[in-house]
Amino acid sequence: MSGQELYTDMVSFADLNDAVKKLGFQSNSYQINRENLDKLVNIPMLVKIEDDPRFPHFVIIINHKGNYLQVLDPSHGEYISSKSQFFSIWDRYNKGGYALIVAPKKELKPFKLNTPKSLHFDFSPFSLF
C-alpha cells in the first residue's frame, strides 16, 4: 500500500488500526477489489473515499445488498449509494480499494460507566396545554 493511498489529511489506516486495537478489538487492513467487496456481505468495514480528491476521508460501509451500499459518512451522514456511484469514489482506477475490517472482541470485559444517580427532565416547553 502506498502512503498516498493510505492517508487522509488527518489520519492513516495505521492510525485507525492502532486506535481500534487499543480499544481491544481485532482489526486488519486489506486491499480488496470490487468482487471481494461483494463477498464481504454484512461485514462493516472502514474504507477511504475521494469524493473530492483534495479531501479524501474515511467512511464505513454498514451493509450492502444487490446493487446498493449503506454508507455512514462523517461528511454527509448515513446514505444509500449505488455500487457504481460508490466505486467512482472508492475504486476510481479499477485497482481496488482499501478496507479496515474490525472484528468484535473475543472476550467482552465489563466496564463501569459513570452515570448520574438520578435524572430530572423538564417537559414544560413540550406540554400540550
RARA-V483488 format. One record per pair of residues at least 4 apart in sequence whose C-alpha atoms are under 7 Angstrom apart, sorted by sequence separation. I is the first residue (numbers start at 1). J is the second residue. D is the distance in Angstrom with one decimal. If there is no record, write none. Layout:
I|J|D, I|J|D
//
This chain:
1|5|6.6, 2|6|6.5, 3|7|6.3, 7|11|5.9, 8|12|6.2, 11|15|6.1, 12|16|6.4, 13|17|6.0, 14|18|6.1, 15|19|6.2, 16|20|6.2, 17|21|6.2, 18|22|6.2, 19|23|6.5, 20|24|6.8, 21|25|5.0, 32|36|5.8, 33|37|6.3, 34|38|6.7, 35|39|6.8, 36|40|6.6, 52|56|6.5, 64|68|5.7, 65|69|6.5, 73|77|4.9, 81|85|6.4, 82|86|6.2, 83|87|5.9, 84|88|6.3, 86|90|6.1, 87|91|4.9, 88|92|4.8, 91|95|6.4, 123|127|6.4, 1|6|6.8, 7|12|4.2, 20|25|5.7, 21|26|5.9, 32|37|6.7, 50|55|6.7, 51|56|7.0, 64|69|4.2, 72|77|5.7, 73|78|6.0, 81|86|6.1, 87|92|6.3, 91|96|5.3, 6|12|5.6, 7|13|6.6, 21|27|6.8, 50|56|4.4, 63|69|5.9, 64|70|5.8, 72|78|4.3, 91|97|5.4, 6|13|5.7, 20|27|7.0, 49|56|5.7, 50|57|6.6, 63|70|5.1, 71|78|5.6, 72|79|6.6, 90|97|6.1, 48|56|6.8, 49|57|5.7, 61|69|6.8, 62|70|5.5, 71|79|5.4, 48|57|5.5, 49|58|6.1, 61|70|5.9, 62|71|5.7, 70|79|5.9, 71|80|6.1, 17|27|6.4, 48|58|4.3, 61|71|4.6, 62|72|6.7, 70|80|4.6, 17|28|6.8, 47|58|5.4, 48|59|6.4, 60|71|5.7, 61|72|6.4, 69|80|5.6, 70|81|6.5, 46|58|6.5, 47|59|5.6, 59|71|6.8, 60|72|5.1, 68|80|6.6, 69|81|5.2, 46|59|5.6, 47|60|6.2, 59|72|5.8, 60|73|6.6, 68|81|5.6, 69|82|6.2, 46|60|4.4, 59|73|4.8, 68|82|4.4, 69|83|6.4, 45|60|5.5, 46|61|6.3, 59|74|6.9, 67|82|5.8, 68|83|5.4, 44|60|6.6, 45|61|5.4, 67|83|5.5, 44|61|5.5, 45|62|6.9, 44|62|4.7, 44|63|6.4, 43|63|6.9, 42|63|5.1, 41|63|6.8, 42|64|6.7, 41|64|6.4, 51|89|5.2, 50|89|5.1, 49|89|5.4, 50|90|6.5, 49|90|4.7, 48|90|6.7, 8|56|5.4, 8|57|5.7, 48|98|6.7, 47|98|5.8, 47|99|4.6, 46|99|5.5, 47|100|6.4, 45|99|6.0, 46|100|5.0, 45|100|5.6, 46|101|6.5, 45|101|4.8, 44|101|6.9, 45|102|6.8, 33|95|6.9, 34|96|6.4, 33|96|4.0, 32|96|5.4, 33|97|6.2, 31|96|6.5, 32|97|5.6, 31|97|5.6, 32|98|6.0, 31|98|4.4, 32|99|7.0, 30|98|5.6, 31|99|6.4, 29|98|6.9, 30|99|5.4, 29|99|5.5, 30|100|6.4, 29|100|4.2, 28|100|5.7, 29|101|6.2, 27|100|6.8, 28|101|5.7, 27|101|5.6, 28|102|6.8, 27|102|4.3, 26|102|5.8, 27|103|5.9, 25|102|6.7, 26|103|5.1, 25|103|6.1, 26|104|6.6, 25|104|5.6, 26|105|6.6, 25|105|4.9, 24|105|6.2
//
